[in-house]
Amino acid sequence: MNLTVGSYVAAIDMGSNSFHLLIAQVQSNGWCAVYTEERKVQLAAGADQGSLQRDAQDRALLCLQDYKEILARYRIAELHVVATASLRGVRNTLPFLSAVEDLLGVLPTIISGEQEAELVYLGVSTKLLGKADTSSQQHCLVTDIGGGSTELAWGFAHRMVKGVSVDVGCLHYLRYFPDGELRQEHFNAARDAAKVIFKQALHRFPAAFWESSPRVVGCSGTLLAVEQVLLAQPKNPSSTGIYLQQLQALADSLFSFNAVDDVRYPGLTEDRRSIFASGVAIVMALFETLNISSMQLSQRGLREGIIENRLAERGLTFQQGGQQQ
């Protein structure tokens, strides 16, 4: 199907912790977002044994029903629905996927970890470097810490050279906090476990990665949540991004709470409280593994990558007067 200027394209990212909806309108020079929403679903909650839980499926379908009502406000030319670590390797996905298809009219695609890394890289780098910067030789490492996995994608300009996905996620890493207790030894165990996996993953990168001193850019709810909490701290400067010294102070302050569900900070949304400690442990592991002192953040991610990939993949036909009012 050819898209024209004014067409609406939508993407739904069914992540392990959150579902994201992005509705974009095609323009003559690309596209613009007209609607975005993130909803806590925790599809992967309780799925450590390889099976989706019934209550998680129910939460997912309720969310998608709401998204369907939002989509109905627009003349959607194409809807793309993807699942990531939330469904990779899960045994009982077929009935759930069929239910989603019955609801939305689209069968979700379960993308591989490498595909996810590539789409995340595309979604972030296209905006970060700009359309005119395709000849840039600046190397970039994009990282996305999700509920069930972390993606590490390295490349230059808009081309990913190497991308990996590892089973490190803030929802899955709640297992390092038995009975929800928030103690320093639990935090350290989560951080150290993530470091081992990150180091193994980075050993798969080519030698050029280690020689490139890449620009490190983070995206996703976990990293953005950490940034918002740091920005809300009265002693911290109002510069965006994550800085190691501030991150360490935040990690130390976590131990004033007795349980992961007790965590409360200015700037931290209610739906992020229970997974914030595990998320901070993973972020700390990433900083220490990469030996970096700061990380730039991007609001974009997988869903923007889906749209970028769609528009670059098949090309567009632009009709005179095609812009919808």
C-alpha positions as CSV (number, residue, x, y, z in Angstrom):
1,M,0.0,0.0,0.0
2,N,1.3,3.4,-0.9
3,L,1.1,6.2,1.7
4,T,0.4,9.7,0.7
5,V,1.0,13.0,2.4
6,G,-1.7,13.3,5.1
7,S,-1.9,9.5,5.7
8,Y,-2.0,8.3,9.3
9,V,0.3,5.5,10.4
10,A,0.2,3.9,13.9
11,A,2.6,1.8,15.8
12,I,1.9,-0.2,19.0
13,D,4.9,-1.5,21.0
14,M,3.8,-4.2,23.4
15,G,6.7,-4.1,25.8
16,S,7.2,-6.3,28.9
17,N,6.3,-3.4,31.3
18,S,4.6,-0.8,29.2
19,F,2.6,-0.6,26.0
20,H,3.2,2.4,23.8
21,L,1.0,3.9,21.1
22,L,2.2,6.3,18.5
23,I,0.0,7.8,15.8
24,A,2.0,9.7,13.1
25,Q,0.9,11.7,10.1
26,V,2.9,11.6,6.9
27,Q,4.3,14.9,5.7
28,S,6.2,15.9,2.6
29,N,9.5,15.9,4.5
30,G,8.8,12.9,6.8
31,W,6.2,12.6,9.5
32,C,5.0,14.1,12.7
33,A,3.6,12.6,15.8
34,V,-0.1,13.5,16.4
35,Y,-0.7,11.2,19.4
36,T,1.4,9.3,21.9
37,E,0.5,7.3,25.0
38,E,2.3,5.0,27.4
39,R,0.4,2.6,29.6
40,K,1.7,0.3,32.3
41,V,0.6,-3.2,31.6
42,Q,3.3,-5.5,32.8
43,L,2.6,-8.2,30.3
44,A,5.7,-10.1,31.4
45,A,4.8,-10.1,35.1
46,G,4.9,-13.7,36.4
47,A,6.1,-15.0,33.1
48,D,9.6,-16.1,34.4
49,Q,8.5,-19.7,33.9
50,G,7.8,-19.2,30.2
51,S,4.1,-18.7,30.2
52,L,1.9,-15.6,30.0
53,Q,-0.3,-15.1,33.1
54,R,-4.0,-14.8,32.6
55,D,-4.3,-11.5,34.5
56,A,-1.4,-10.0,32.4
57,Q,-3.3,-10.9,29.2
58,D,-6.4,-9.4,30.6
59,R,-4.6,-6.1,31.4
60,A,-3.0,-6.1,27.9
61,L,-6.4,-6.6,26.1
62,L,-8.0,-3.8,28.2
63,C,-5.2,-1.5,27.2
64,L,-5.5,-2.4,23.6
65,Q,-9.2,-1.9,23.7
66,D,-8.6,1.7,24.8
67,Y,-6.0,2.1,22.1
68,K,-8.5,0.8,19.6
69,E,-10.9,3.6,20.6
70,I,-8.2,6.2,20.2
71,L,-7.2,4.8,16.8
72,A,-10.8,5.1,15.7
73,R,-10.6,8.9,15.9
74,Y,-8.2,8.9,13.0
75,R,-8.3,7.4,9.5
76,I,-5.5,5.0,10.0
77,A,-3.9,3.8,6.8
78,E,-1.6,1.3,8.5
79,L,-1.3,-0.2,12.0
80,H,1.9,-2.0,13.0
81,V,1.9,-4.0,16.3
82,V,5.1,-5.5,17.6
83,A,6.0,-7.5,20.7
84,T,9.5,-7.7,22.1
85,A,11.0,-9.6,25.0
86,S,7.4,-9.7,26.5
87,L,6.6,-12.6,24.1
88,R,10.0,-13.9,23.0
89,G,10.4,-17.5,24.1
90,V,6.9,-17.6,25.8
91,R,5.1,-20.9,25.3
92,N,1.4,-19.9,25.3
93,T,1.5,-16.9,23.0
94,L,-0.8,-18.1,20.2
95,P,-4.2,-17.7,22.0
96,F,-3.1,-14.2,23.1
97,L,-1.9,-13.2,19.7
98,S,-5.2,-14.4,18.2
99,A,-7.1,-12.3,20.7
100,V,-5.1,-9.2,19.8
101,E,-5.7,-9.9,16.1
102,D,-9.5,-10.3,16.7
103,L,-9.5,-6.9,18.6
104,L,-7.2,-4.8,16.4
105,G,-7.5,-6.6,13.0
106,V,-3.7,-6.9,12.9
107,L,-1.6,-9.9,14.0
108,P,1.3,-8.7,16.2
109,T,4.8,-9.4,15.0
110,I,7.2,-10.8,17.6
111,I,10.5,-9.2,16.6
112,S,13.9,-10.6,17.5
113,G,16.3,-8.9,19.9
114,E,18.5,-7.8,17.0
115,Q,15.5,-6.4,15.1
116,E,14.5,-4.5,18.2
117,A,18.0,-3.0,18.7
118,E,18.0,-1.9,15.0
119,L,14.6,-0.3,15.3
120,V,15.5,1.5,18.5
121,Y,18.7,2.7,16.9
122,L,16.8,4.0,13.9
123,G,14.2,5.7,16.0
124,V,16.8,7.5,18.1
125,S,19.5,8.3,15.6
126,T,17.3,9.7,12.9
127,K,16.1,12.6,15.1
128,L,19.5,12.8,17.0
129,L,21.6,13.3,13.9
130,G,19.1,14.8,11.6
131,K,18.1,13.9,8.1
132,A,21.0,15.9,6.6
133,D,23.6,14.2,8.7
134,T,23.7,10.9,7.0
135,S,27.4,11.2,6.0
136,S,28.4,11.8,9.6
137,Q,31.1,9.4,10.9
138,Q,30.2,10.0,14.5
139,H,29.7,6.7,16.3
140,C,26.8,6.3,18.6
141,L,25.8,3.7,21.1
142,V,22.0,3.6,21.8
143,T,20.7,1.7,24.8
144,D,17.2,0.9,25.8
145,I,16.5,-0.6,29.2
146,G,13.0,-2.1,29.2
147,G,11.0,-4.3,31.5
148,G,12.3,-7.6,30.0
149,S,15.4,-6.8,28.1
150,T,18.1,-4.2,27.3
151,E,19.1,-3.4,23.8
152,L,22.6,-2.1,22.9
153,A,22.9,-0.8,19.4
154,W,26.1,0.7,18.0
155,G,26.6,2.4,14.6
156,F,27.3,5.6,12.8
157,A,25.0,8.0,11.2
158,H,21.7,6.1,10.7
159,R,23.2,2.7,10.1
160,M,23.5,0.2,13.0
161,V,26.7,-1.8,12.8
162,K,26.1,-4.2,15.7
163,G,23.1,-4.6,17.9
164,V,22.3,-7.1,20.7
165,S,19.5,-7.7,23.1
166,V,20.1,-9.2,26.6
167,D,17.7,-10.6,29.2
168,V,18.2,-7.7,31.6
169,G,15.1,-5.7,32.5
170,C,13.7,-3.9,35.4
171,L,10.6,-6.1,35.7
172,H,12.5,-9.4,35.5
173,Y,15.2,-8.1,37.9
174,L,12.7,-7.8,40.7
175,R,13.7,-11.4,41.4
176,Y,16.9,-10.0,43.0
177,F,14.7,-8.4,45.6
178,P,13.1,-11.3,47.4
179,D,9.7,-10.5,49.0
180,G,10.2,-7.0,47.7
181,E,12.8,-6.2,50.3
182,L,15.0,-3.3,49.4
183,R,18.4,-3.9,50.9
184,Q,21.9,-3.0,49.7
185,E,23.0,-6.6,49.2
186,H,19.9,-7.1,46.9
187,F,20.7,-4.0,44.9
188,N,24.3,-5.0,44.6
189,A,23.3,-8.5,43.4
190,A,21.1,-7.1,40.7
191,R,23.8,-4.6,39.6
192,D,26.5,-7.3,39.5
193,A,24.4,-9.8,37.6
194,A,23.6,-7.1,35.0
195,K,27.3,-6.2,34.7
196,V,28.3,-9.8,33.9
197,I,25.7,-9.9,31.1
198,F,26.6,-6.5,29.7
199,K,30.3,-7.4,29.6
200,Q,29.5,-10.6,27.8
201,A,27.3,-8.8,25.3
202,L,29.9,-6.1,24.5
203,H,32.6,-8.7,23.9
204,R,30.5,-9.6,20.8
205,F,31.0,-6.1,19.4
206,P,33.8,-5.5,16.7
207,A,37.1,-4.1,17.7
208,A,36.1,-0.8,16.1
209,F,33.6,-0.2,18.8
210,W,36.3,-0.1,21.5
211,E,38.3,2.3,19.4
212,S,35.4,4.7,18.5
213,S,34.6,6.4,21.9
214,P,31.0,6.5,20.9
215,R,28.4,9.0,22.0
216,V,26.2,7.1,24.4
217,V,22.4,7.8,24.2
218,G,19.7,6.2,26.3
219,C,16.0,5.9,25.7
220,S,13.0,4.1,27.3
221,G,10.9,4.5,30.4
222,T,13.6,3.2,32.8
223,L,16.3,5.7,31.8
224,L,13.8,8.6,31.4
225,A,12.4,7.9,34.8
226,V,15.9,8.1,36.4
227,E,16.5,11.4,34.6
228,Q,13.2,12.9,35.8
229,V,14.0,11.9,39.4
230,L,17.4,13.5,39.1
231,L,16.0,16.6,37.6
232,A,13.6,16.9,40.6
233,Q,16.3,16.7,43.2
234,P,16.9,20.2,44.6
235,K,20.7,19.9,44.8
236,N,21.1,18.7,41.2
237,P,21.6,21.1,38.3
238,S,18.8,21.3,35.9
239,S,20.8,19.9,33.0
240,T,19.2,16.9,31.2
241,G,20.8,13.5,31.0
242,I,22.2,11.2,33.6
243,Y,25.5,11.9,35.4
244,L,27.4,9.2,37.4
245,Q,27.8,11.3,40.6
246,Q,24.1,12.0,40.8
247,L,23.2,8.4,39.9
248,Q,25.4,7.1,42.7
249,A,23.8,9.5,45.2
250,L,20.4,8.3,44.0
251,A,21.4,4.7,44.4
252,D,22.6,5.3,48.0
253,S,19.3,7.1,48.9
254,L,17.3,4.0,47.8
255,F,18.2,2.2,51.0
256,S,16.2,4.6,53.1
257,F,13.2,2.6,51.8
258,N,12.4,-0.8,53.2
259,A,10.6,-2.3,50.2
260,V,10.6,-1.7,46.4
261,D,6.9,-0.7,46.7
262,D,7.8,2.0,49.2
263,V,10.0,3.9,46.8
264,R,8.9,7.5,46.3
265,Y,10.7,10.5,44.8
266,P,9.6,13.8,43.3
267,G,9.4,13.2,39.6
268,L,8.7,9.5,39.9
269,T,5.3,8.4,38.5
270,E,3.2,6.0,40.5
271,D,3.4,3.3,37.9
272,R,7.2,3.3,38.1
273,R,7.7,3.0,41.8
274,S,7.9,-0.7,42.2
275,I,10.4,-1.2,39.5
276,F,12.5,1.8,40.1
277,A,15.1,0.2,42.4
278,S,15.8,-2.6,40.0
279,G,16.0,-0.1,37.1
280,V,18.6,2.0,38.9
281,A,20.7,-1.1,39.6
282,I,20.7,-1.9,35.9
283,V,21.5,1.7,34.9
284,M,24.4,1.7,37.4
285,A,25.6,-1.6,35.9
286,L,25.6,-0.1,32.4
287,F,27.5,3.0,33.5
288,E,30.2,0.9,35.2
289,T,30.4,-1.6,32.3
290,L,30.8,1.2,29.7
291,N,33.0,3.2,32.1
292,I,31.1,6.4,31.3
293,S,30.4,9.5,33.5
294,S,27.3,10.7,31.6
295,M,24.6,9.7,29.2
296,Q,22.5,11.8,26.9
297,L,18.8,10.8,26.7
298,S,16.3,10.7,23.8
299,Q,12.5,10.7,24.1
300,R,12.3,8.5,21.0
301,G,12.6,4.8,20.8
302,L,11.2,1.6,19.2
303,R,7.8,3.0,18.1
304,E,9.5,5.9,16.3
305,G,11.8,3.4,14.7
306,I,8.9,1.4,13.4
307,I,7.5,4.5,11.7
308,E,10.9,5.5,10.3
309,N,11.5,2.0,9.0
310,R,8.1,1.9,7.3
311,L,8.6,5.1,5.5
312,A,12.1,4.3,4.4
313,E,11.2,0.7,3.5
314,R,8.7,1.1,0.7
315,G,8.9,4.7,-0.2
316,L,6.1,7.3,-0.4
317,T,4.0,8.7,-3.2
318,F,3.1,12.3,-2.6
319,Q,-0.1,13.6,-4.2
320,Q,-0.8,17.2,-5.0
321,G,-3.1,18.6,-2.3
322,G,-2.9,15.4,-0.3
323,Q,-2.5,17.1,3.1
324,Q,-5.5,16.4,5.3
325,Q,-6.9,19.3,7.3
